[in-house]
Amino acid sequence: MVVRVAVAVCVLLLMCSIMAVLARRLRDVPPARLLINLLFPFSQLCIVVFLFYYAIAYSLPLWMFVLIVVVGTLCGPVDLLLFRALEESEKRELSRERVRLLEEQLQAQEEYLQRLSADIDEARRVREDVARELAAVDELLEQREAEAASQGLMKAVGIMDSACKRSCEHLVVDALVSMKAAVCEESGIRLSLDLALADDIPLPSVELCAVFSNLLDNAINACAQVPASARFIELKARVDAGYLVVRMENSCAPLRAGERRRSPRSRGGRLPEHGWGLSILKTLADRHDGKLETAQETDVYRTTMILKAEA
């Protein structure tokens, strides 16, 4: 019996050590998901403990005890293979999300080129209209028609003001945000933008697109869960002290009474479960010595993204 107890303890220690290894590999995932993933090996451990107790307490035949030892010993390697397969599956999903972001950036660049061509045509038209109005004003001044000349000048200013306005100076981000603004308009979402981004900000365009695309996608999805009259998104961005600071507020489904969700996340922290979007944002924050913070109060969700503005 002593030998059986010693063997059983060794097998159980092996299973516990493998569970510890799995928990360490999953340390960056949300707690709820960690518990769900560890539930399978923990249930195996409980079953093996029960079988060992039954086999030792009731002196089951040796072949049955050996079978339990073999099964318990194999559970660990099988669990490692299973979790490795799950990790590879998640990496493939993450890769697909990154490909989607690259395709979205390409679409934004194509949109930018189309807008650039349209802006060139619009600038040419505005220049011709303004030149025509100024010529008319010059004639009115020669005729000493001051009031009519003043009206002509105001008309010329109005023509220039009617030219296309951009959300920010960064051309690719402007094109991307314009695409998302169209989605917001179709969904009945009030969108407020305050983007102070220069075109030469020292961050890759693909990463800037990833930031604004994921933030706006998350906000649009959250707004879809509330009545149309309550849907809003406020997005602000500027470079301050060498860091790009992006702040966003959007409507979302309200929390239950007395509940308040806050999940400040810096480098190495865990993130709430919002799909692959926040996972990519966390990766960008880590890469650029920044942080990602999210918080929800009642029916408003707030996100703050900080990145060190260097190439």
Buried (B, 14 or more C-beta within 10 A) or exposed (E): EEEBEEBBEEBBEBBBEBBEBBBEBBEEBBEEEBEEBBEBBBEBBEBBBEBBEEBBEEEBEEEEBEBBBEBBBEBBEEBBEBBEEEEEEEEEEBEEBBEEBEEBBEBBBEBBEEBEEEBEEBEEEBEEBBEEBEEBBEEBBEEEBEEBBEBBBEBBEEBEEEEEEBBBBBBBBBBBBBBBBEEBEEBEBBBEBEBBBEEEBEBEBBBBBBBBBBBBBBBBBBBBEBEEEEBBBBBBBBBEEEBBBBBBBBBBEBBEEEEEEEBEBEEEBBBEEBEBBBBBBBBBBBEBEBBBBBBBEEBBBBBBBBBBBEE
